Amino acid sequence: MTWTLIGDVAEYLAAAGDFLRAEAAQNTVQLVATETLRIRGAAAIGDDVPLFGWWAAPGGLVTAAFMHTPPFGLTLTPAPAGVAAALADALAARGRFPAGVMADPATAPAFAAAWEQRTGQPARVGRRSRLYRLGLLLPPDPAPPGRARVATAADSGLLLDWLEAFRREADTDSGPASRRIVDDRLSYGGFTLWETGDGPVSLAGVTRAVAGQARIGPVYTPPGRRGQGFGGAVTAAVSQAAKDAGVAEVLLYTDLANPTSNALYQRLGYRPVSDSVQLFFRPAPVRRP
């Protein structure tokens, strides 16, 4: 058995697509990203050529798969420690150095340990996340003042500002918010604003629907507007819109270090599915003579 590495998303989906769709919720990040790449091309997501791969015996079933779209880290499905270690060897030999890895709490450390042994780059924990699936939607009652509306190109400046603020608060190791990502989301109605008489007060995004599922996020409310129910209201509005569009599974990720958001989404009807961890690689220490 061995890892097959390729740069073509269509070939990757032809080989590993059924494997990913068999656990669509847990593989939502890969499914959504590859759908965006398929529709919009590599420039819609990253700054470099993407790389994909799968683990299988020759002519056998795929049992693990990964995606790397720089500047983002590696996204890896559950894999035994030996399989994760073999991937670390294959990537290092290819000269492919991801910024980090996102996987389940067993696979990510296994890959990181092998990566440090192979490259000297130690890992640190960036974020521990929980994936939720929507059950029965329970919108806030009473609802806060205002209404939801789908964002348009006229909102691009505000969206960029809020996405950058969200990045600084929630994920300081990702790249800055980019107009190409905003433009891609706007192309299919992927941002919704909650608006009062004072203008927009909260934001919720949603991914493209693929394999019967769509993922809510990011959700952001500026500090001065928090605690008034706007984040819950806009999340509920986007969740209902996804269900109305025929999405079977509405998903979202939360930061396990944020009890407020975890409690909020459970009040809205979201239920836990699985946990993951995001590890980031530090530069290898300098060895002094």
Beta strands, then each sheet from edge to edge (+ up, - down):
strand 1: 2-6
strand 2: 51-56
strand 3: 62-68
strand 4: 74-76
strand 5: 100-103
strand 6: 123-134
strand 7: 147-150
strand 8: 191-196
strand 9: 199-206
strand 10: 213-220
strand 11: 249-255
strand 12: 270-281
sheet 1: 1+ 2- 3+ 4- 5- 12+ 6- 11+ 10+ 9- 8+ 7-
end
